[in-house]
Amino acid sequence: MESAESPFRIILGSSSIARRKILAEMGYEFTLMSADIDEKSIRTEKPEELVMALAKAKADAIVSKLQTSADQEKDAKPSILIASDTVVVYEGTIREKPANDEEARQFIKGYSGKHAATVSSVFVTNLTTGFTKGDCDKVEIHFHDIPDHVIDKLLEEGLVLNVAGALIIEHPLIVPYVKELIGTTDSVMGLPKALTQNLLKEAMKA
């Protein structure tokens, strides 16, 4: 892991609290920027293609922002931008953030006793050399039956409205109902550590 003394300035192109937490756990210091893009205008039927297209669009938007600001000139360090996206795939259908409580409830009820998958993309850009590279990671999650009172509590808290497919497998209320996880929790949360680490290493050498 890179220490705080890394010669690179890392920018996380996300407003996600989970991604922030994961990157901090990886030992990186970083700054935050968010991309203002219309995600619904980017559509494709394949989840892997969708998350890659969205991550690239986020990166492009942030690069444009940086080019019009003086921040880069003030910072002598070369910079690397990390952008990412996650969707849930359930019975062949792509699920993004739920539109409201009703849809979130429907999503979570659907997982009860069944299984879903997450597809997460990571797209890195070396802002000094122009190097870019991205890839995806997929995780399968199998669930026990999820009681209605658990779903009610999750909806009361409201956090499920901010995540793809209303799926928060690391939440203490949901943990007991995860039967099997084929993959890693950090990938489900939106930033697969191993993939991110490998892409960062490549970007730093580029």
Summary of the structure (lengths in Angstrom):
residues: 206
radius of gyration: 17.6
end to end distance: 17.6
largest distance: 54.3
contacts: 672
relative contact order: 0.18
helix: 41%
strand: 25%
